[in-house]
Amino acid sequence: MYALNQPLVSFKSSLAGGRRSTGKFIKLRKAHVPSFRSRPNGLGSVRAVISGGDKAAVEEASTPPLQSKDISGTLKPSSSSPIEVKAAVTIRKKMKEKVSEKIEDQWEFFINGIGQGILIQLISEEIDPVTNSGKIVESAVRGWLPKPVPSEHSHIIEYAADFTVPSDFGCPGAVRVTNHHGKEFYLLEIVIHGFDKGPFFFPANTWIHSQKDNFQSRIIFKNQAYLPSQTPAGIKGLRHEDLLSIRGNEKGRRKPHDRIYDYDVYNELGNPDKSEELARPVIGGEERPYPRRCRTGRPPSKSDPLTESRIEKPHPVYVPRDETFEEIKQNTFSRGRLKALLHNLLPSLAVKLSSSDIPFKCFSDIDKLYNDGLLPKDDDEQKESVLFSGNMMKQVLNVGGEWLKYEIPAIIKRDRFAWLRDNEFARQALAGVNPVNIEILKEFPILSKLDPAVYGPPESAITKELIEEELGGMSVEKAIEDKRLFILDYHDIFLPFIEKMNSLPGRKAYASRTVFFYTKTGFLRPLAIELSLPPTPSSPQTKHVYTHGHHATTHWIWKLAKAHVCSNDAGVHQLVNHWLRTHACMEPYIIATHRQLSSMHPIYKLLHPHMRYTLEINALARQSLINGGGVIEASFSPGKYAMEVSSAAYKSWRFDLEALPADLIRRGMAVEDPSEPCGIKLVIEDYPYAADGLLVWSAIKEWVESYVERFYSEPNSVTSDVELQDWWNEIKNKGHADKRNEPWWPKLNTKEDLSGILTIIIWTASGQHAAINFGQYPFGSYVPNRPTLMRKLIPQEDDPDYEKFLQNPQQTFLSSLATKLQATKVMAVQDTLSTHSPDEEYLGQVNPLHTHWINDHEILELFKRFSSRLDEIEKIINRKNKDGHFKNRSGAGIPPYELLIPSSGPGVTGRGIPNSISI
């Protein structure tokens, strides 16, 4: 709907051989209708559009005059003069077709030409008093050749079908589309011309399944938004029927052509049939609570009845048909996978040939990833030790030479040593890829909420005296009172898992706390880092505190301590803030929206662009990222316990605190101030994520409030909306079933309640996800800046390796980081996740093929105002990035903060807010 101003693409699906292709999907429901066939002469006047160069001939098909057909199929005479109306049917083909597909197209054109391919029923909003159902006429699409749409989109074609309708037919409200072809096709839109109040637009943007796969026809509604109580009588039954058909019956395995949305727990992450090492517990339920995912209905594994059997690449995991990637997106994603494969090829070979993973030996080894690629130009000995001289390998390297290189990450592009500085370490807590965990320090001593009987004394080892040594005469009480002390606290989230994490090969981690001081000059400075291990009988106190110091030894130990903090920060970012709070929490909202809100519901139309691609990308993540043995387990400190850490974090998740202002107040990073635009004032003015985020949040909020006011101006209109109430109840009770009894869920009684709920959902899908996703490669792909795992604990004076550390601290530091294979694996994924597809749809922009998303002039004007406001915000952010007053986003070597700039081009740009979680 309102989306990126980019050409759309086609991607016609082939189900042969079990392969599923993808395309542009906007969710409109299928509905049951008795099987019918087009009569040879049709019903109504049917004109075949025959394209031949610049000429078009129109053939009239003979039809019985003055006939209409009610929804049950009964023919009845009309006493008035009939009306001739035309349906323009727009279909999207693949942009790049194989020869066999082009031959299939010719056969489709022939079948359509004789009226046996596509049948359309036009249904009135008015009731036929005889049948008590909507009036209906039908016609077959005809035409030996389709008529290309006059645009740059040569893959978009147009057919026509003509209808003769009685004068008392009324306004059309819906169409049924029946596909008699042997395979599906992608329907963009149907436009009905010829009525006095027309034309009438029926935006579809959906795959129409073949009747051989599903005998039910598809219902497409007009672009008029109706609340349930406002639904015209002639299509009220269709509205209900359409919703029922999309919910399924919670039984059976889903097929690729299905459009059924239902819920399930995360019981498909493990693969016990392949190996006991790959068995994983079910995530979701009382013991390990979690949001629900989309149900696939696959049978249980042979080894564990609670675990769903796995589907491995390249076979697709089921998502409802209209959720899969379009052709351009699929091609972009496939190129990313190939690039990732090439990136990991040489390190994988090196591991196999050397029987061990290879650490970075010096910093220049890391630099070579960007300068020379994975195959160094001047190191023939290393080439020989890694590669074997097979023709196939030589061809791969020749083809993928450039792809073996990495782009220089933004964090070292301007200043390759920035990551070493304490102020940069602190700056990234406010303007990095994970700026959502820093909070104000409200009290001293710092206390844990964990059970002291299990995890030892709750008091932190960071003492008041130690902090005051770093404050230059200021007391801790005064610093807290002036809101100058801040903390990154990863103690309680990790400590229960540290013992298990550290038992994994090549993993060593701590639970960490980091205290910062905000200076009068506007810099955030780290004061102390606490690294904790679980208590043991022989060592009840296992908390170490580090400060930066000035001695060479303490300097290197301080760098190791910061690396451990960054590793924890990377884990919380990926498993909690990114995956859980955006991807996983958004999935139930999407499922409930399709199941409970009709496609003609105004709230469905509002939310629709914010749901694009999310179920597909989540399914792909469950298949190869968060699964047992997947990239996340292989590349991040928690390893096989990653999703258990994520589940533990979900226990403290609250929907109401996902609102940006509420989250900032919760963390103490803002205080309430009615004079400010969002009702809050930032404690640190130069907090780029929060400052830019509040601009975007307020724009979304204003747009949502004006939209809601348009449809819910009457008293009790929210509480009387049965679809809306069912939608919200299902989100709470099914989608987030493990949280269903929580008292903090917002009520849904007023338009203000509704606006608040919708603003949170849209912010989560757009601004919040953009802020924590598209900086992954710019910040994370330089391993020393943001290691995703650590392989060694910090050496202590009584450790056997302490002398080695003193002799070569650089080697100790680098050998503590991820190995080459681990690093390149996560870098490749970060590159893919940070990439905008050319068909990305951005906040506040309208796709030219979706301009008919709603028939409401006032709403369209309101959306223009929203779009203009986002343009203003982009200019404001650009000005701030050039203002030396804002030291966290400007200055020598400092990359500008652009993650919340609304627009972007394709690729890894470090900016742009897509409408939805699309990667």
N, C-alpha and C positions, 0 to 999 in steps of 0.2 A: 504494500500500500504506500504510505509515505516512506520513501526510501531513497537510496542513492541514485543520483542522476547519471546512471550508467546503462548501456544497452543490456537487456536481459538475454539469456541464452536458452538454447534448447538442449534437451538431453532425453531423447526418447528411449524408453526402457526396453531392454530385451531380457526376457525371463528364460530364454533357452540356455541350457547348460547350467542352470542354477545361478547365473550371474545377474546382478541387478544394477542397472544404470540409473542415473539420477537427473533431476531437473528442478525447475522452479515450482514451489509448492505453496499454494495458499489454501487453507483448510476449509473445504466445503463438503457437505456430507452426502453420503450415498443413501438412498432410500428404497424400500421395497416397492415394487410395482409388478403386477402380473406380467408374465412374458408376453410380448406381442411382436408382430412382424409388420413391416411396412407393406401396405397394399401396393400392387403394381402401379396403380394410377395415383396413389397417394391420397391424402385427405387435405383438401385445400389446394390452392394453386401452387405448384412447385416449379421454380425456374432454375434451370441448370446454368451456372456461370461457366462459360467456356473461354479460357484465356488463349488468345492467339496473337502474339505481338501486342499491338496497341488496341486490338479490336476485341470486343466481347459480344457474343451472341447469346440471346436469352430464349430458351425453349420453354413453351408452355406445356404443362402436362394436363391431360384431361382429367377433370374431377367432377364429382357430383356437386351441383350448385347449392348454395345456401344451406350448408350443413355445419354443424358444430358437434363436438363430442364431449360428453361429460367424463368425469374422472374414472367412471366405471366402464367406459367404452361405449355407452349408449349414444346412437346417432339421433338427432332430433332436428326438425325443420325450423327455420327462422323466418319470421314474418317481415323482417326489415332488409334493406339493402346491405349486402355484405361489405366488409372492409378488406382491402388488399394490404397486407403487411409483409415486410421482408425481414428475415433474420440474417445478419452477417455473423458468421461463425469463424472466429480467429483461432488458428491452431499453430502451435510452435513445433517445428521439426528440429532435428539435430543440426548443429552448425557444421559439423564435419561428419559426413556419412560415408560408410564403406560402399563398395559397388553393390554388394548384396542388399544393403539397406535401400539404395536408390531403386533397385529393381522391385523391392517390396513396396516402395512408395508408388510406383507406377500401377501396381496391382490395387493398392488402396484407392488411387484416383479412379480406376475403372469401376471398382465396387461402389464408390460414392456416386459415380456418374450414372449408375443404373438404380440409384436410390436404395441400395441394400447395405450401406455401411454405417451411417449414423442416423438415428431417428430422434427427432426433437418433439416434445410435447410442450405447448405453450399453455400455461395455467393462469386463469384469471384470479384476481383478488376477490372477485364477487362469487357468491354462492349460487349454484343452480338450484332453484326451489324444488325441482323434481328429485334430484339426487342428494341434496343437502351437502354437496361438495363443490369444489371449484370447477368452473367451466373450463373446458380444455379443447384445443385443436392440436393436430399433429401434422408433421411433414417430415419427409426424409431429405437430408442434405443430398444435393445432386450436383454433378459437374464432372466432366471428363478430365479437366485440369483445374487445379485451384487457382484462384486469383491472388497473386502476391500483394501483400500490403505495401502501398507506396511509401517505403521508408528505407533506411539503411539496413534494416533487419531482413535480409533476404531469406532467412530461415523461417520467417513468420508468414503464414499464408492464410488466405481467407476463402471460405466457401459461402454459399448463400442457399437459403431455403425460403420459399414463399408460402404464406398462409392466407387462406380466405376465412375471416372470422365474422360472426354475426355482429351487427351494430350494437347490440346490447351486451357484448362480451365484457366490457369494463377494462380496467387497466391490468396488464399482465403483472403477475407478482412472482412467478417462479417458472422455471423450465425443468423438464426431465430430459436427460440425455441418455440414450441407450447406444452402446458401442457394439455393433455386430461384427466388427473386424476381429481377426484372430489375436490381436495384441492391443495393448493400451495406446492411447494418444494423449498429448498434453493440450488441454483446452485453456486458452488465455481468457477469452471473453465472448459473449454473445450480445449483440446489439439488435434490438427490435425497432425497425423504422415503419412508419405508416400510421401510427395512432396520433390523434390530435394533440395529446399532451406529451408525445415522445420527442426524441427517441428514448427508449428505456435500455439501461445498461445492466448487464448481468455479469459482473466480473467473476471469473472462475479461478484461474491460476491453479489448476489442479489436474492430476492424472485421471483420465476416465478409463476405468478398467474394462476389459473385454467381458462380454456376457459368458464366455466359456469359463472364465475364472469366477465370476459372481453374477448370478442372474439378476440381481437388483440393479435398477437404473439409478443414476445419480441425480440429485436435486440441486439446482443452482438458483439461488434467490437473487432478486433484484438488489441494487445497491442502496435501497432505502433502509435506513435503520429503524427498527421497531422494538420497543419494549414488549415483553410477552403480552401484556394487556392491550396493546395497541395493534396486535397482529390482525390484518384483514381476515375476515371469516373464510375466504376462499383458500387461504394458504396456512391457516392455523393448524390444521391436522398435519400438514407436511412439515411444519416446524417441529412438532413433537416427534413425528416419525423419523425425521432426519437425525435428531439427537439420539434416539434409541439405537439407530443403526450404527452409530459410531462408538457406542459404549461396549459392545460385545457382551458376552455372557460369562466371562472369567474362565472359560474352558478352551481347551485345544491349543495347538501350536499355531502361531501367527504365520501367515503366508506373505510373500513379498508384496502382493497387490493389496493386502488388507489396509484399511484405514481405521483400525481399532485402537483405542487408547484405554489402558488399564494400568493398575499398579502392581508392583512386586517389591520385595526386599532385594538387597544386594547379595544374592546367593549364587552368583555366577563368576565371582572373582577367582576362585580356586579351580584347580584341575587335578583332583585326586586320582582320576583315572590314569593320568600320565605319570604322576609321581606323588608319593606321600609328602615330599618337600613342597609341593605346590598346593597342598590342601590349605584352605583358608576358612575361617569361621564366617557364618552368615552375619552380615552387617545390616541391622534393622531389626528392631524388637526390643524387649525390655532390657536385656543384658547389654546389647550394643546398639543403642538407638541411632536412627539415621532417617533422612528423608527417603521417600519411596522413588523408585525408578519406573520406567515404562516396561510393562510385562511383555515377554516374548513367548512364553508357553512352551519352551523347550523341555524335553523330558529330563528327569533327574539323572545324575551321573550314576555309574554302576557301583562306584565305591562308597558313595554317600548319598542317601536319599534326600538329604536336606540341601544338597548342592546341585544347581542346575548344570546340565551338560554344557560343555564349552563349544563355541564356534570360533575357529581361529582364522586369521588372515590367509588367503584373500577373500574368504567367504564372509558375506555381510551379516552383521547382527540386525535383527528385525527392528525397524522403527516404522511407524505408520507411513504409508507411501508418500504422502505429501511433505514429509519431514526430511527426505533425503537430499543430498547435495545436487545443485544444478550442474550443468556441464562445465562451465568455467570454474566454479568452485571445486568440482571433482578433479579437474585437470590441475588446478593449483595445488590441491592437497596431494595428488599423486606425485607431482614434481617434487614437493617437499619430502615425501617418503623416499623417493629415489635419491634425492640429495642426502638425506639422513643415512641411507644405506651406503652411499659412497663415502660419507664422512666416517662411518664406522668400519669400513672395509679393511683399511690398512691396519688400524690398531687391533682389530679382531684377528687378522692374520698374524700379527706380531705376537699376540698372546698365545695363539695356537703353536707357533713355531718355537717360542721360548718357554712354553709351559708355565708362564707366569705373566701377570699384568705388569706393565712397565710404568713406573712413576716418572714425573718430570724431573730431570736432573738439574736443570738450571732455568732461569726465567726466560732465556733465549729460546728454549724448547717451546714455551708457550707462545712467544712472539712469532715463531715460525709457522704456527697454525694460520696466521693472518698474512704473513709475508710470502711464504713459499707454499703453503698448503700442507697437506699431510705427507706429501712426498717431497722431501727437501731437494733443492736443485743441486746442491754442492756436496752431498753426502752419499757418494756412491757405495760406501761400505754399508751404510744403514739400509740403502735400497736393497743390496744383495742379501742382507740378513733378514729382510722382511718379505721380499717378493720372490716368487719363483718365475722362471722365464717361460710361461705358457702363453700361447697366442691369445687365448681368451682374456687373460689378465692384462696383457698389453693393450688390447682393444678397449677394455674397460677404462684403463688409465688414460688412454688417448681421448676417449669420448668425454670422460668426466674430469679432465684435468682442472678446469676452472672451478668446477663444483667441489673439488677437494680443498679449496680455499675457504676460509671464513672471512666475512666482512669484519673490519676492525670495529669493535664495540664502541659505542658512544662514550662510555665511561673512561676510556683511555685514548680516544681519538684526539682530544684537545690537549690532554695532559696525561702521559702514560704513567706518571707516578702519583696521580691524585689519590688513588686507593690507599696509599700508605699513610696518608695524613689522618689524624684524629678528627679534624673538623669535617672531612669528607665522609668518614665512617658515621659521624653523627648526622651530617646533612642528609644522608640517604634515609634516615629514619623519618624525615619530614618530606623529602622530595624524591625518594627512590621508588623502587618497584613494590615495596611493602611499607607504605607510610601509615598503616592503620593499626599498629600495635603500640606505638609510643603513648604513654599516659603520664599524667602529672603524679608526682609523689605526694600523697596526701598526709601521710603519718610516718612516724619513726618510733620504734624500729620497724623494719620491713618484716611482715609476717606471712608465713605459708598457711594455706587453708587445708592442707593435707593432714591426715591422721598422724599425730606425733608418735603414737605407739608403734607405727609402722615406719614412718619416714624421719623420725628424730625430732629434735626441738624445732619449733616453727620459726624461731628468730633467725634472721639473716646474719651472716658473718660480716656483712658490711656495717661497721659500727659508726656511731655518731662522731667519734674522735677521728676516725679515718677520713670521713667526708669533710670535716672541718679543717683538716690539714690541707685539703685541696681548695678550700673556699677563700683563702687569703684573709682570714679574720672574721668572716661572716659566720654566724651560728646557723646550725641546721634549722632551728625554729624560725629564724628570720628568712631563710631561703625558702622554706615551705610556705610561710605567710605571704611572701612576695611572688609566689608561683614561679620559682626559678629552678626547682628540682624536678626531674623527669626520670622515667624508668621504662626499660624494655624488660618485661618479666616473663621468662619462659621456664620458670622453675617448676610450677605445679603441673603444667601440661606435659613436661617430659620426664620428671623424676620417677613416676610410676613405671615408666618403660625403659629407663636407662639400663638396668641390669640385663634385660632381655636384648636390648639393642647392642650392648657391648659384648654379648656372647656371640654375635654374628661375626663371621670372618671379615677382617678388614674394616671393622667399624668401631670407633671409639668416640663417645659423646659424653657431654655433661648436661645437667640442667643449669640454665644460666639466668643471671640477673645483671643488668647494666644500668648504672645510675649516671645521668647527665646533668650538667649545669648550664643554664642559659645566661650568657654573659651580657653585660651592659652594652657591648658593641654589637650584639645581635647574632652571636654565634652559639651554637649548641656544642658543648664540650663534654666528652666522656670523662667521668671521674674515677669510677671503679667498676670492675667486673668480678662477679662471684660465679664460680663454677663448682657445681655440687655433684657428688656421687651418692647413691643410696648408702645408708649406714650398714655396716657389717658388724658381726660380734667382735671382731678384732679392731674395727675402726668405726666407732660410733659417730665421730665428727669428721665428715669428709667434704668440708666446704673450704675452698681456696679463694682468696680475694687477691686480685691483681690491680695495680695502678700503672700508669704509663712510665714513670721513672725517667731517669736520664742516663743511667749506666747501660752499657752495650748489652749486657745479659738481660737486664730487666726490659730493655727495649724490645729484644727479640721475643721474650716470653709474653710481653704485652701484645705483640703482633699475633702470636699463636692464640692468645685468649680472645682477641677480636675475631680471629678466624672461626673459633668455636661458636662465638655469638652469631656470626654471620651464617654459619651452618644451621643453627637452630632457627634463625630468622627465615632462612630459605625453606626449611621444612614446614614451619607454621604458615608461611606465605602460600606454599603450594598446596598443602593438604587441608588447611583450614580456610584461609581467606580467599584463595582462588577456587579450589575445587569445591569445597563444602559450601561456602557462603554465597557463591554465585552459581556455578554449574549445577550442583546437586540440589540446592534449595530452589532453584528456578524450575527444575523439571516437574515437580508436582503442580506448580501454578499453570504450566502449559497443559498438562494432562487434564486438569480440572476445567480449564477454559474451553477445551474442545468438547469435553463430555457434558458440560452443564450449560454453556452459553451458545445459543444458536448463532450461526454465522451472520444473521441479520441483527443480532443484539448489538447495541452501540458500544458496549464495553468490549465485546469480542473484536469489533472493528478497531477500537483504540489499541488493544493489546496485541493484535495480530502481527504487526511488524516487529515486535519485541520478542517473538517466539521463533524466528527463522533460524533453522539449522541447529538449534540447541540440542534437540533429542538425538540427532545424528552424531554430533560431535561428542556428546556424552556416551553414546553407544560405542563409538570408536575408542574413547578413553577407557571404558570398561574392558574392551578387547585387548588393548596393548599398552596402556599407560598405568592404570591403577590396579591391574590384575596381578595375580600371583606370578612372580618372575618378570613382571613388566618393567618399563623404564623407570617409573617412580621408585619401585623397590630397589632396583639396581643402582640408582643414582642419588638417593637421599638417605640421610642418616637412619631414619626409623626402619628401613629395609622392609622385611615381611610384616612388620607391625604398623606399617604406614596407615592403613585404613582403620586400624584400631585406635590410633592416635586421633585420626579425624573424627571417629565416633565419640571419643571422649570429649573432644571440643564441642561437639553438637549438644552435649548435655547442658551447656551454658548458653546455647544459641537462643535468641529471642527475636521474633519477627519485628516487634515494635522498635527494637534498638537497631534495626537495619536501616532506619531513617538516618541520613547523614547528620542532621543537627542533633538527634538523640544520641548517636554514637559518639560524637565529639563531646557532648556534655557528660556522658557516662565515663569517658576516659579523662575528663577534666581538662581537655584541650580547648574548651570553650565554656563560657558562662552565659546564662540567660540575660538578654538585653533587648527589651521591646523596641528600642529605637533603631536597631539594626534590621536590615532587609529580611533576614531569616529568623529574627528574634534571638540571635545569639551573637556573641563577640568572641573572637579567637583570643586565646591567652598568648599565643605567639602569632603575631600578625604575618610574619614571613613563613607561613606554613603552606607551601604551594599546593599540595593535594587538597587541603581543607579549603583554602581561599578560592581556588578554581572550582573545586567540587561544589561549594555553596552557590556559586554563580549558575552552574549547570542544574543543580538541584532546584533552585528557585525558578528557573525557566521551565523545567518539567512540571513543577508544582502549579505554576500559573496556567500552563497549558491544560493540565488535567482538571484543575478546578473549573476553568471556563467550559471545558468539554462536558464535564459532569453536570454543571448548571444548565446546560442546554437541554438535557434529557431528564433531569430529575428536579425540576423547579417546583413541582407540586408537593404538598405535605404528604408524608407516608409513601411517597413514590419509591423509595429505596426498600422499605420493609415489605411493600406489596409486590416487589419484583421477585417472583418465585425462582426464576433461573438464577438471578444474582445471589439470592440467599442460599440456594443449593450449591452454587459455585463456592462460596466462602466456607460453608459447612464442610464441603468435601475437601478443600485445601487443608482445613484443620484436622478433620477426623480420619481422612484416608491418606492424603498426600504427606502430611506430617503427623502420622498416626501416633508416633511415640511422644508427641507433645500435645496431644488432643485435650488433656485435662489441665493444661497450664492456664493460670488466671490472667496472664498478660496479653492474650490474644485480643486485638482491638474488636470492639463491637461493630456491627454493620447495621446501624439504624438511621443514619442521616447521610446527606450528601457530603458533609465534611468527613465523616467516617470513611466513606467510599473513596473520596479524593486522596485521603492519607494513605489508604491501603494501596491504591493504584500507583501513587507516586513512589512508594517504596519498591514495588515490583518493577516499574519502568526504570528507576534509578539503578536497581540491582543489575538489570539486563544490559544497561547502556553505560552510564558513567562509571559506576563502581567496577564493573568488569574491565572496562577500558583502562582504568587507572592502575589495576594490579595485574594486567595481562600483557599489554603491548610494550612494557619496558623490560620484559624478561631477557630478551637477547641483549639490548643495549646495556643493561646493568649486570646480568648474570653470566654472560658468555666469556668474561675474563675471570678465569677460575680463582685467582688470589683475591679478587674483590668480593666474590660471593660464592664461596665453596658450598656445594650442596651436601657434602659429607666430609667428615674428618676420619682419618685412619689411625691416628695415634693420640694418646693423652699427652698433656704437657709434661715434659720430663721434670722430675723432682730431683733434688740434690742427692738423694740416696738411691736413685734409679741407676741400673747398669748403663743406660744409654745417655746419661747426663753428660759424661765426658765427650761422647760423640757430638752432642749438641753444642758444647763449648767450642769444639774444634771446627765444626762446620754447621753453624746455625741455619744457613740458607738451605742446606740439604735436609735438615730436620724439618724445616718449615714446608718445603716442597713435598717431601715424602709423607707429610701428614695430610696433604690434600688428596683429592681424587686422582686416580691413575689416569693415564692418557685415554684408555678405552672408556672409563667412567666419565671423564670430562667431555670427550667428543660425543659420547652418546647423549648426554644431557644438553650439550650445546646445539646439537642437531635438532632436538625436540624444541628447545627454546627458540631456535630460528623459525621452525614451523609455526609455533604458537604465537609468535610475534608478527607474523606475516598477514597483511590485509590482502584478501583476494580481489581481483579486478572487478568482481561483481558485488563487492561489499555495499551494504545499504546503511547510510549514516544518519545519525539523529538530525531531524529537521529538514531532510531532503526528500524530494518526491521522485520516484522512478517514473519516467515518462510513459511507461506501459501500464502504470497503476493509477493514473489520474482519476479514474472513475471509482475509487475505493469507497466513496460515500456520496450520496445524493443530498447534500446539505450545504447550501452556500455559506451560511453563517459559520459552520464548522471549518470549511475550507479557508475562510478569512481568518479565523482564529489560528489555524495552523500556519498560515503565512506569517502571522505575528510571532508565533513561536519560532519559526525558521529565522525571521529577521533578528530576534533576540539572540539566537545562537550565533549569528554572524557578528553581532556586537560583542558577544562574549569572546569570540576568537580574537577580535581586535584588542580587547582589554588584556587578554593573556599575552599577546605578542608585545604590547607596550610594557607590561610588567617584566617580561623577559629581557628587556633592554634597559630597565631602570636599575641603576647601581644601588639604589636604596634596598632592593630585595636581594640580599647576599646569597640566599639559598637557590637562586635561579639565574644569577648573572655573576660575572666576574671572570678573572683570568682562568681559563681552562675549565670553567664550570659549564656543563651542558644546560641549555634552557629547559625549563619544565614545560613539556608540550603534551603530556599524556592525556590531558583533558581538553585539548583543542578539538572542536567537534569534527573538522573535516580532515581528510587525508587522501593521498594517492595510494596505489597498490604497493605491496612489498613491506619490508621492515622499515617503518618510518618513525616509530616512537611517538606517534600522535594519532588522533582520530577516534571518534566515539561511534562505533557501529550501533545500530538499533538493538541488536540482539547479541547473545553469546554465541557467536558463529565460529569460534575457533578456540 
